[in-house]
Amino acid sequence: MSEKLKIGITVGDINGIGLEVIIKSLMDNRVLEYFTPIVYGNTKVASFHRKAIGVQDFSFNVINSPDQANPKRSNIINCWQEDVKITLGEQNEIGGKYAFLSLEKAVEDLNAGRIDALVTAPINKHNIQQDGFNFPGHTEYLQAKSNASDVLMFMITEELRVGVVTGHIPVKDIASSITEEAIMQKLKMMHESLKKDFWVQKPKIAVLGLNPHAGDNGIIGTEDDEIIRPAIEKANQEGVFCFGPYPADGFFATDSYTKFDAVLAMYHDQGLIPFKHIASRQGVNYTAGLPVVRTSPDHGTGYDIAGKNLASHESFLEAIFKAVHIVKCRREQAELTANPLAFRRLSKDRD
């Protein structure tokens, strides 16, 4: 029997719901059957959160490095030794400081191959800014640390997969950032991820328009006809099976997304608002394009409910299992492509 995967987990903002959803997820009886959890944080902070939500029958196994992990326990690495003042529900520099210490150590182990995948609890993009972290969020930090040329924010659930051309940028900068090259790049990354990470052999991708009604033949903006349509045509010529541009409102309202393997939105809220509604607490944020695997839940720090035992852990648990699934898909494909005959037979069966 092969060794279980080691999944690293960062604690996020210690004043938020990160540790609550982590603890609740790791209490699930299925967890240790599929992977070995390694949390990057601090035992005292974890104990504080455990007591705050009234959990009695759970504890971590303390280790110094992933190679010491006990496959029958939930493990934790102390990323700092000093006592920390936790102020549940408060946005402050303490939350950002220790979120980064957790992330920094976990990414170091991830890139070194000491863990097989990383699941990140939510951070506050404002208070985490400090020496070593000058990025809009997790995605950009991981891109820089892995030397990836580009990445795709890929929101995934059983019913829907949504990627975005532009991510964490101001709305006023969206139109000028939509180019043929950017759309082509994201379409190719989405196509590759669907094949490699999700085993969709012939992906079918929908592309949303930028303007209301996809520009309405140029009456409400020209980007859809002058930029997005040519990009779709070029992508098809290069083997990426994609269609559009579709007006976003009607596309989701008529359930047209169910006819596609993934959807490429032009900007953050255009894709994430319908995604989070459809995913209903089970959505996962996956960073496609990295040489490593990283997922996260589709929610934020939850300051307003921190420590109240109200946070749902469904999305976080789903993020863990999606990370496990993607690692296994990648490894299975690597093994099969080493044997071309077996790969062709399996691909034909899945088609």
N, C-alpha and C positions, 0 to 999 in steps of 0.2 A: 504493500500500500504506500502510495507516494506521500511525502511529508505535506502537512497542511500549509496553506499560504499564511504568511505573516502580514497582517494588515495594520499599518500605522494609523493612529488617530490623534489629531491635534485637539486641544481643549477650547480653542477660540477665546473670546473675551470672557474672563473669569467672573465678571459681574452679570453675565447674561445666562442664557439657558443651555449653553453648550454642554456643560458637564451633566446637567439633568438628563438631556436626551441621550448622552453617551451611556450613562449608568443604566437608564431604562432599556436601551438597546442591548447592552451586554448582559442584562438579566434574562433576556430571551433564551429559552432552552435550546434553540436551534443553533445558536451562534458557534459554540465550541465544536459542533459537529463538522463545520465547514471551514473554519479558519482560526488562527491564533491572534487575538487582539493584543495590540501594544499601544497603550495610551502615552502620549508625551505631555507630561504635566507635573503634578506635585501631589504627594499623598495627602498632605494636610488640606490642600485646597479641595481635593476630591472628597475627603471626609466631611468637610464643611457642607458641600453640596448634597452629599448623601443624607446627612442629618437634616438639612433644610427641607428635604422632600419626604422625610420620614421613612427612609429605606433602612432596614435593620440587617437583613440577611444577604449582604453583598460586601465583598472586599477585593482589593487588588493584590496581586503578587508583585512585589517590588523587585525590579531588575536594573542592571546597569547598562545593558546592551541587548539588542534583539536576539543574539545567539544564546542568551540565558533564558529566553521566554519559555514558560511552562505551557505546553499545548492544551492542558486541561484546566487552565485558569485564565482570567483576564489579567493582563500584565500592565505595569506602569513603570515608566522611566522618569525619575525626578530630574527635571530640566533646570531646577534652581533649588537652593537649600534654605534661603532666608524665609522668615515668616512674612506673610502677605496680608494686608488689610483688604478684605473683600466687602464691597458695598453693593449688594444685590440691586440691580435695576439702575445703577448709576453709570453714566458715561464719563470715564476719567482716564488719565494717563496710565494708571496701574493696570487697567484692563488691557490696554494696548501693549504695554511693556511685556507682560507675561504671555499674551497671545503670540507675540513675535518670538519669544524664547522657545515656546513650544513648536512653532512652525519651523523655525530655523534648524533645530535639532532633527526634527522629523524629515525635513527635505534633505538634509545631509545624509541621513541613513537611507532614504529613498534613492537618491542618486548614486549611492555607493552599492546599491543592491542588497542592503541588509534587511530591508522589508520589501514586500512584493507590490504593495499599492498603498496609497494614502487617502484617508477620508478626513476632510477638514471641517471642524465645527465653525460656526459663524464668527467673523471678526467685525469690528467697527472700522470702516475705512478711514475715518477721521483720526481716532485716537491711536491707531497703530502706526501712524507716520512717525518715523524716528530714523536715526542712523542705521543703515542696513535695510530699511524698508521705505522706499519712496515710490510707491506704486499705487494705482487706483484700486487694486484688490489682489486676491489670491492668484487669479489667472495670470496677470502680468508678472507677478513675482516668480511663479513657477516657470513661466516662459523664459525669463531671464536666467534663472538658476539652471535650467536644463539646456540652454543655448538653442532653443527651438526657434526657427525662423519666423513661424507664425503659429497661432493656436486658434481654436474655434470653441466658443462657449456653446456647448451642446446640451440642451435641457432634454431629459429623457424620462419617459414613463411608458407603460405598456401600450397606451392608446396613441401616444404622440411623441415625436422627436422634433425639437425646434432648435435651429442654430441662428446666429445673428451675424450680419456683416459688420456692423459697428456695435461696440459694447458700451463700456462706461465712459461715454463722452457727452458733453452738453447737447441738448436738443438743437440748439442754434448751429452746431457744427455738423449735423448729420448729413444734410444734402451735399455739402462740399466733400464729404468723405466717401460718398457712394460713387465708385468708379467701376468701369468694366473689369479692370485688373483685380480690384478688391472682391467683386462678386465672383469672378472666375476662381480666384484663390480659395474662397470659402466653399464654393461648390465642389471643387476638387478634394478639399479636405473632408467635407461631409461625405462625399462618395467613397473615399478611401476608408474613413472610419466605419461607415455602415458595412463595408465588406470585411474589414479586418477585425473590428471590435464587436460587431453584432451578427456577423455571418449572414448578411443580406447579399446574396450573390449578384443580383441585378437591381441595384437601388433605383427607385423612382422618386424624384425630388420635386416638390412644388416650390416656386419662388414667388414671394409676395411683392406687390408694387410698393413704391415709396409714397406716392400721393393718394389722397382719397379717390376711389374708383379707378385706381391705377392710372391716374392722369386724365382719364376720360378723353382720349384722343388728343391730348395736348392742351385741353381747356383748363385743367387744374394742374399744370406743371408738365415739363417736357422730359424729366429724368427717366420716366418709365419707358418711353419710346426711344429715346436717344442713348440711354446707357444700359438699362436693365434688359430690354429685349435683345440687343446685340450680344450682350454677355451670355444670355441663355442660348442663343444660336451657336455661338462659338463653343460653349461648353458641350453642347450636343455633338458638335463636330469632333470633339476630342474624347468622346465616349462617355460623357456624363449625361445620363438620361434625366432631363429636367424640363419643366413646363412652367408657363406663366408669362408675364406677371399677373397675379390674381389680386383683386381688391381684398384687403385683409378682413374687412367686416363681413362681407358675404361669404368668404372662404370658410371662416370658422362657424358662422351662423348656420350654414347649410351642411355642416359636417363633411365638407369636401376633403378635409385633412385625412379622413379615414381611408382615402383611396391612394395615399402616398406613404412611402417609408420614412420620409422626413420633410421638413418645411424649412426653407431659408427665409428669415425675416430680414428687413433692412436695418432695423434698430431695436434696441433693448426692449422697450415697453410694447412695441408692436408684436413681438413674439412672446414675451414673458407674461403679459396679462392674460391672454387666452390660455397659455400653457398652465399657469398656476390654477386657473379655474378648472380646467379639464383634469389636471393631475390630482386635485383634491387631496393634498397633504402627502402624496406619494411621489412627488417629482424629485428628480435628481439632477444636479448640475455636474456635467462631465466635461473635463477639459480635453478635447480631442486635439491631436497634433503633437502631443508630447511623446518623448520616448518612454516615459513612465506613465502609470495610471493614477489619476487623481479624480475623486468625486467629492461631492458635498451635498447637504440637503438644500432644498430650494427656499429656505426661510432665513431670516436674519437673527440678530442677537436676542430678540424678545425681551428687552429690558422690562417691559410693563408686566410680564408674568414671571420674571426670574425668581426662583426660590419658592414658588407658590404651588408647585406640583401640578401645574396646568398645561405644561408644554407637551405636545404630541411628539413622540419619537418615531412616528411612521416613516417620515421622509429620511431621517438619519439612518434608520435600519435598512431602508431600501437602498440608500447610498452605499452602505457597506456591502450588501449583497450584489449590487451592480458592479462594484469594484472587483469583487471576487469573480463574477461572471466574465468581465472584460479581460482580466488577466488570463483566465482559462481559455477564452476564445483566441486570444493572441498566441498562446503557447500551442494550442491545438493546431492552429493554422501553420505555425512555424514548423511543427513536426510533420504535418501533412505535405507542405510544400517541399520538404526535404525528400519526400517520396512522391513524385509527380503523378504516378499512376493512381495511387490511393487518393490523392487530392482531387483528381479529375472524377473518379468514381463517386466520392462524397459530394462534390459540387453538383454533379448530375442528379444525384438522389435528392438534394435539397432544393433544386430548381423544380 
